[in-house]
Amino acid sequence: MRPSELIQLKRPEIYLILDKYKTLDNLRVFGSVAKKTDREDSDIDFLIDAHKGTTLLDLGGLQDELQTLLGVKVDLLTPKDISKHFADDVLKEAIPL
């Protein structure tokens, strides 16, 4: 199953996981999933807004829970993590869940 299909199938569970992380919101996908070019062996690139009080444990915990739920490699980035050379493109292509 392609990662984009997994996201559609598991969307309610993704929201339940995200609700546990009060300083994180606005989960979006970018990369091959957003472009609809993902394959069964593709990873999922997520973009999330991290607000004041967010810790690395929050980000790592969310990434781990999403990876476990979806069964594929997950990259979880905040807008600050993205190179300035790519930030505009990533922000334009990012699709909210």
C-alpha positions as a Markdown table, in Angstrom:
| # | Residue | x | y | z |
|---|---|---|---|---|
| 1 | Met | 0.0 | 0.0 | 0.0 |
| 2 | Arg | 1.3 | 3.5 | -0.9 |
| 3 | Pro | 1.9 | 5.9 | 2.1 |
| 4 | Ser | -0.8 | 8.2 | 0.7 |
| 5 | Glu | -3.3 | 5.4 | 1.0 |
| 6 | Leu | -2.1 | 4.6 | 4.6 |
| 7 | Ile | -2.6 | 8.2 | 5.6 |
| 8 | Gln | -6.2 | 8.2 | 4.2 |
| 9 | Leu | -6.9 | 4.9 | 6.0 |
| 10 | Lys | -5.4 | 5.9 | 9.3 |
| 11 | Arg | -6.4 | 9.6 | 9.3 |
| 12 | Pro | -8.6 | 9.3 | 12.5 |
| 13 | Glu | -5.9 | 7.6 | 14.4 |
| 14 | Ile | -3.3 | 10.2 | 13.3 |
| 15 | Tyr | -5.6 | 13.0 | 14.7 |
| 16 | Leu | -5.9 | 11.1 | 18.0 |
| 17 | Ile | -2.1 | 10.8 | 18.3 |
| 18 | Leu | -1.7 | 14.5 | 17.4 |
| 19 | Asp | -4.2 | 15.5 | 20.1 |
| 20 | Lys | -1.8 | 14.2 | 22.7 |
| 21 | Tyr | 0.8 | 16.8 | 21.8 |
| 22 | Lys | -0.6 | 20.2 | 22.8 |
| 23 | Thr | 2.2 | 22.3 | 21.6 |
| 24 | Leu | 2.2 | 20.8 | 18.1 |
| 25 | Asp | -0.4 | 21.5 | 15.4 |
| 26 | Asn | -1.0 | 22.0 | 11.6 |
| 27 | Leu | 0.3 | 18.6 | 10.5 |
| 28 | Arg | 0.9 | 18.6 | 6.7 |
| 29 | Val | 2.5 | 16.3 | 4.2 |
| 30 | Phe | 5.0 | 17.3 | 1.6 |
| 31 | Gly | 7.3 | 15.5 | -0.8 |
| 32 | Ser | 6.2 | 12.5 | -2.9 |
| 33 | Val | 3.0 | 12.0 | -0.9 |
| 34 | Ala | 1.9 | 15.6 | -1.5 |
| 35 | Lys | 2.9 | 15.3 | -5.2 |
| 36 | Lys | 1.0 | 12.0 | -5.5 |
| 37 | Thr | 4.2 | 10.3 | -6.8 |
| 38 | Asp | 4.7 | 8.1 | -3.7 |
| 39 | Arg | 5.3 | 4.4 | -4.1 |
| 40 | Glu | 4.9 | 1.5 | -1.7 |
| 41 | Asp | 8.5 | 1.9 | -0.6 |
| 42 | Ser | 8.3 | 5.7 | -0.1 |
| 43 | Asp | 8.7 | 7.4 | 3.3 |
| 44 | Ile | 6.3 | 10.1 | 4.5 |
| 45 | Asp | 7.5 | 13.7 | 5.0 |
| 46 | Phe | 5.4 | 15.5 | 7.6 |
| 47 | Leu | 5.6 | 19.2 | 8.4 |
| 48 | Ile | 4.4 | 20.4 | 11.8 |
| 49 | Asp | 4.2 | 23.7 | 13.6 |
| 50 | Ala | 5.9 | 23.6 | 17.0 |
| 51 | His | 4.9 | 26.2 | 19.5 |
| 52 | Lys | 6.5 | 27.5 | 22.7 |
| 53 | Gly | 7.2 | 24.7 | 25.1 |
| 54 | Thr | 7.7 | 22.0 | 22.5 |
| 55 | Thr | 10.6 | 19.7 | 23.4 |
| 56 | Leu | 12.6 | 17.3 | 21.3 |
| 57 | Leu | 10.8 | 14.5 | 23.3 |
| 58 | Asp | 7.5 | 15.8 | 21.9 |
| 59 | Leu | 8.8 | 15.8 | 18.3 |
| 60 | Gly | 10.5 | 12.4 | 18.7 |
| 61 | Gly | 7.5 | 11.0 | 20.4 |
| 62 | Leu | 5.1 | 12.1 | 17.6 |
| 63 | Gln | 7.5 | 10.9 | 14.9 |
| 64 | Asp | 7.8 | 7.5 | 16.6 |
| 65 | Glu | 4.0 | 7.1 | 17.1 |
| 66 | Leu | 3.3 | 8.0 | 13.5 |
| 67 | Gln | 5.9 | 5.6 | 12.3 |
| 68 | Thr | 4.5 | 2.8 | 14.4 |
| 69 | Leu | 1.0 | 3.5 | 13.3 |
| 70 | Leu | 1.7 | 3.8 | 9.6 |
| 71 | Gly | 4.5 | 1.1 | 9.4 |
| 72 | Val | 6.7 | 3.3 | 7.2 |
| 73 | Lys | 9.6 | 5.6 | 7.8 |
| 74 | Val | 8.4 | 9.0 | 8.8 |
| 75 | Asp | 10.4 | 12.3 | 8.6 |
| 76 | Leu | 8.9 | 15.0 | 10.9 |
| 77 | Leu | 10.2 | 18.5 | 10.3 |
| 78 | Thr | 9.2 | 22.0 | 11.5 |
| 79 | Pro | 9.4 | 25.0 | 9.2 |
| 80 | Lys | 12.6 | 26.0 | 11.0 |
| 81 | Asp | 14.2 | 22.7 | 10.1 |
| 82 | Ile | 14.0 | 23.3 | 6.4 |
| 83 | Ser | 16.9 | 24.8 | 4.5 |
| 84 | Lys | 16.2 | 28.3 | 3.3 |
| 85 | His | 16.9 | 27.1 | -0.2 |
| 86 | Phe | 13.9 | 24.7 | -0.1 |
| 87 | Ala | 11.6 | 26.4 | 2.4 |
| 88 | Asp | 9.4 | 28.3 | 0.0 |
| 89 | Asp | 8.8 | 25.2 | -2.2 |
| 90 | Val | 8.1 | 22.9 | 0.8 |
| 91 | Leu | 5.7 | 25.4 | 2.3 |
| 92 | Lys | 3.8 | 25.8 | -1.0 |
| 93 | Glu | 3.5 | 22.1 | -1.7 |
| 94 | Ala | 2.6 | 21.1 | 1.9 |
| 95 | Ile | -0.9 | 19.7 | 2.2 |
| 96 | Pro | -2.9 | 19.8 | 5.5 |
| 97 | Leu | -4.2 | 16.4 | 6.6 |
